[in-house]
């Protein structure tokens, strides 16, 4: 009975360690990647400037000059994004329509739910390529 209790205790400690490690990794990656995933181009540029300043010990003058360069680039990227977003959306919609045609009838409702979840995720992250429209 003592060996069983020891084995269960070791197993529980292992499971708790794995859970804590997973949670820690999730929180770390969420923090580190949030600048690239959930924010706009200007926020990414500010994050990049911060990292460059830390890595290269930039002076105030360099920071201002580089900020201007990064913000100009962010504006250009945003303009290109606005210009091509409708075309990207059309391609994505067409590809999902083609995928839907390949599915069995019983798979189509699940696929529609999948598309709905993508659309909901997109609503949370406005600066990403949009999911296709429901057909």
Buried (B, 14 or more C-beta within 10 A) or exposed (E): EEEEEEEEEEEEEEEEEEEEEEEEEEEEEEEEEEBEEBBEBBBBBBBBBEEBBEEEEBEEEBBEEBBEEBBEBBEEBBEEBEEEEEEEBEEBBEEBEEBBEEEEEEEEEEBBEBBEEBBEEBEEEEBEEBBBEEE
